Amino acid sequence: MSVDATGTDASTPRPSGPEIRERAAWTLPGRLALSVAVAAGVVGIGLLVSGLSPVNSGLITIGALLAVAAAWAGSGLTQVAPGEARVVQLFGRYTGTIRPEGLWWVNPYAKRRKVSTKIRNHETPTAKVNDADGNPIEIAAVVVWRVEDTARAVFGVENVTEFVAVQAEAAVRQIANDHPYDDHEGGLSLRGSAGDINARLADQIIARVASAGVKVVEARLTRLAYAPEIAHAMLRRQQAGAMVAARQKIVDGAVGMVESALARLDADGLVELDAERKAAMVSNMLVVLCSDHSTQPVVNTGTLYQ
């Protein structure tokens, strides 16, 4: 990962020009504008009809102007449904965003682009990459996101949905390259540190899609496995590691039990054992405690030394 002079990831997309941020658009209540447009249209049509018989050019002209004005005003009505916003652009210039739901009126010459603000899911395709140890793995993730800044989502990138998809896949590949699939020494790994890995993945995606005005709600891995060509060998390695860890735990427990038994015998003074007999006792107890198979007891009918 390359870092620039500001301390940020050099691969993170950044806007090239002045940054546009969302602001509220100038609007009028839509119901009021609708009432005025309907009233003007009714009056205009009435004057047109009245001017036709007998012919009155003045009434016809006024009626036609009112009807055209009513149609022009009506074209400025804009509906905003829940879960969406309208980005308003007048003569090529961004003038604001309409977020409140309902019926609103804006300049009829303004271009209004619909932008969804609903929460969306994106699941990255399963990618085959190498982890930090060079092992080929298959990895995929799901990203839950929504548009937070409609101005940057529309004017900052070409297509916000495709942008999020590409950046999410790049972040997943980067996470896979930066961490091993498994760390037997207890370090950070893809399989053993799911919470930390998901948090780092979310941070990477957030940094990559910030220029598009996107808020990442959640990001988590949905698939993580060794590639088929090494899956069997890695499974045997994991089984061997688990067996060694289990043996280590058994030996640690057995040594503790032997130490406790010797200390109890010395404290109670039940029997005095020399160094050789203590060694024999330790050996026998370890065999009994650490053996995979049941042991056969031997009853000594002679003395301690015979």
ABEGO torsion letter per residue (X at the ends): XBBBAAGBBAABBBBABBBBBBBBBBBBBAAAAAAAAAAAAAAAAAAAAAAAOBBBAAAAAAAAAAAAAAAAAAAABBBBBBGBBBBBBBGGBBAEBBABBEBBBBBAABBBBBBBABBBBBBBBBBBBBBAAGBBBBBBBBBBBBBABAAAAAAABABAAAAAAAAAAAAAAAAAAABBABBAAGBBBAAABAAAAAAAAAAAAAAAAAAAGBBBABBBBABBBBBAAAAAAAAAAAAAAAAAAAAAAAAAAAAAAAAAAAAAAAAAGABBBBAAAAAAAAAAAAAAAABABBBBBBBBABBAAX
